[in-house]
């Protein structure tokens, strides 16, 4: 037996409250709480023997039927872990106009041309609009089953009657609704119910389902947070409209590595794969400009070299500005404090600007050393030694801490023509052609840009 209870649900994050309030405490959105009715079950005992008996299997069960299906796009397969797993559900989000629909249309078209039946259902565009995009991309001849629909009942019925597809794309989950719920499309209840039905369909038929999700102003996928827990894989399509590069990043993947990235380039003919992204995010290794250093990072299993640009400018303002693009603002403040306290460099009267070239966002702490090198190079107006790269984590006492996957970083750097690597002391490095300089404290980086105290501690 159940009784009805009034509650207020945030339409942005799904948090519920007993009373209405202007601002959601969970996500910070204003005027996002709407009244809804919840059925509260009255606790009662459960009698045994009336449920359906479960079928148990061993861990070494046959998994041959879960062979992956390639998307025919190498960078997408890399992020997914090798292709689409039958019965899996994938959620992809990104800013409007970033290229989500273009990427998915290219994927379903290439899979269809390779012989895999695919269905593309749009709730935002008419079929004629999608056909125009396909003609512009040169994919009009692909045997993709295309439809425009919003009712989850109609979508499931049509997919079940059609030939079982390898891939089903729903663009987007916020436009789909279940007619047995009174709320409007895009609300928490509708998104959760529609996604649950599509996930159940995927497991029943073995079809891989891709759900396109809108994002909030903070870049998070809109709707209930539980949606990301329901699906198997969560992908974010990142990029800056001022740059032609796009980054597809996996933040959750039950069938592969997380934090794996795929790099694409936006062109007139759609998204093109970038097989060697390191060459795009850095300038020439021999360029001599103060305030720029090269960081050898890792994105998932892929080594990636990016250019870190720093600028320290004098100012007469009482509160100097700190501007960061592509990195953590709090971590920059920490490095400035360490340079001030441990290395006797004062940034109190200077504005500090930090930029990761190419529109990429760096998240790992190993970039600390490259950031410090760029800042010290800018404040001393002495360029970084040509052909050098940096990676290492900085502690609050100024010590340089080792990071993982050193050999993979150095191998990628050597392939691009770098000759010197400045890394933390104690790193396990295999013999190679690069000159390795190990440092223990941040003061040694400062001495690198001092004409009187050159750094000579090489191994």
Secondary structure, DSSP 8 states (H G I E B T S, - for coil): -EEEEEEEEETTT--EESS--SB-TTT--BS-EEEEEEEEE------TT-S-------TT---GGG--B--S-HHHHHHHTSSB-TT-EEEEEE-TTSSHHHHHHHHHHHHHHTT--EEEEESSS-HHHHHHHHHHTT-TTS--EEEE--BHHHHHHHHHHS---SEEEEE-GGG-B-TTS-S-TTSHHHHHHHHHHHHHHHHHHT-EEEEEE-B-TTSSBSS-THHHHHSSEEEEEEE-TTSSEEEEEEEEETTS-TT-EEEEEEETTEEEE-S-THHHHS--TT---TTEEEEEEEETTEEEEEEEEEEEEE--SSS--EEEESS-HHHHHHHHHHHHHHH----TTEEEEEEEGGG----SGGGHHHHHHHHHHHHHT----TTEEEE-EE-TTSBEE--S-HHHHHHHHHHTT--EEEEETT------SSEEEEESBTHHHHHHT-SSS----B-
